[in-house]
Amino acid sequence: MVKLRDEHGQLQGVKLKAIWGQKAELIDLLVKSTAYIERSNLTTRLFNARLTRKTLAFSKDLSLHGAAVTWEDVYSNLVRPHKGLRLRLADESRSNWRPRTPAVVTELTDHIWTVKELLLTVPLPKAKNTR
C-alpha cells in the first residue's frame, strides 16, 4: 500500500501496489486498509530493537539480522498470546478468557509454546561469527 499525501501531509488516498501475490487477493484480504500492515510493522519494531535505531542494536552481519527477525516472528506466532485472538469462556473459571496465539488459531499447533519448547524444537541458525 502506498499512502498518497498532499503538501501539508494530509492523506489524500491509498494506492495498492502488489509486490507478492495477486492484486485481487490482496484487496480481498486487506480491504484497501493499511491498518494490518502498520500494526505488523509496529509489532515488529517493538519486539526487535534492530529495526528501531541503528545505534541501539546494530546488525553488522545480514545473517544475524535475519536470525533476529526470524526469532521475533516465531516468538510472536508460537509463544506470545495475542489479545485480539482470545476466546471468552462460558464457565466461571479462574479466567474469563482463553489466550491464543496465531499458530493456535490457524491450527498449526494445539497449544501455546513455552520459550524452552521453542528453543529445544527450532534449530539455531548457523552464523559465521559463532564458535
N, C-alpha and C positions, 0 to 999 in steps of 0.2 A: 504494500500500500504506500502510496506517495501522497503526502498532505500538500495541498495547494494553498499558499498563503499570499495575502496582499502585502504592500509595502509597510503596513503597520503591524504585521504579524497576525492578523485576523485570519481565521480559517475560511477559505473560500470554497473548498470542496475536497474530495478524496478521489484519487485515481488509482485503480487497481492494476498492478503490474505482476504478472505471473512469472516467477523465477523457476520454481519447481511445480510440476503438475499442470493440470489444465485450468484455464481461467474460469470456466463454468463450475468446476468442482470447488475452487476457492470461494467463489461467490456463494455457493450453497453452504459451505462450511462457515465462513466469516460474516456473511450477510452485509458486505461492504462496511464493516466496522473495524477500526484499528484497536479496539479495546483488548482483544485477545493477544494480539502481538505486543502491545505496550505492556500488558500485565506479565507476559512471559519475559520480556526484556528486563522489567523491573525486578522480578524474582531472581533472574539470573545475576543481575548486578548486586543484589542484596546478599546473595549466598556465595558469590565468587568475587573476592576482592581484586583479583587480577583484571577485572573488567571495569573497575571504578576509576582509579587514577594510576598512571604509570609509576609514580614514585612510591606508592604504598606497597604494592605486591607485584613487582615486575617479573614477567616471564622472559628469561633470556633464551630459552630453548622452546621452539614451537611444539615439540612433542610433550614437554611438561605443561605447557599451556593447554594443549588438547586433553591431557590427563586430568587437569583441574576442571575443565569444562565437562568432561565425561563424568567425573565424580559428582559434581553438582547435579547433573541431570539424573544419574542413577539414584542418588540420595533423595532427590525431590520426588521421583516416581515410585520408589520402593519403600522408603523409610519414613518420610515426613507426611503425616496425615494432613489433608487439605480441608479447611473449614467448610468450603463450599460443597464438598463431596460427602459430608457426614450424613447419616440417616437418623431420623428421630425414632426413638424406641417407644413402643406402645406401653410396655410394662413400667412399673415404678421401681426400677433398679437403682443402683448407685449413681449411674449416669443417665441423662436423658438422651444422649447421643451416642451413636456408634461411629467412631472415626474410621475413615477410609483413605487410602492412597489412590492415585491414578491407576496403578497396576492392579489393585484390588477391583476397582470399578470396571476396568476393561477385561477382567478375569485372566490376567497374565499370571497372577498368584492368588492364593486363597487366604493370605494373612499379611499383616504389616510386618515387614522385616525389621530386625534389630541391626544396629551398626556392626555388631560382631558377626552376625549371619552374613551380612553383605561382604565384609572383609574376608570371610572364610570361603565364600562362594565365587565371587568375581575375581578373576586373575588380575594381578597387578600389572600395569604396563611396564615394558622394558625401556628404560631411559639410558642415554649414553653416559650420564654422569653418576650413576649408582654403581655400587660395588657389591 
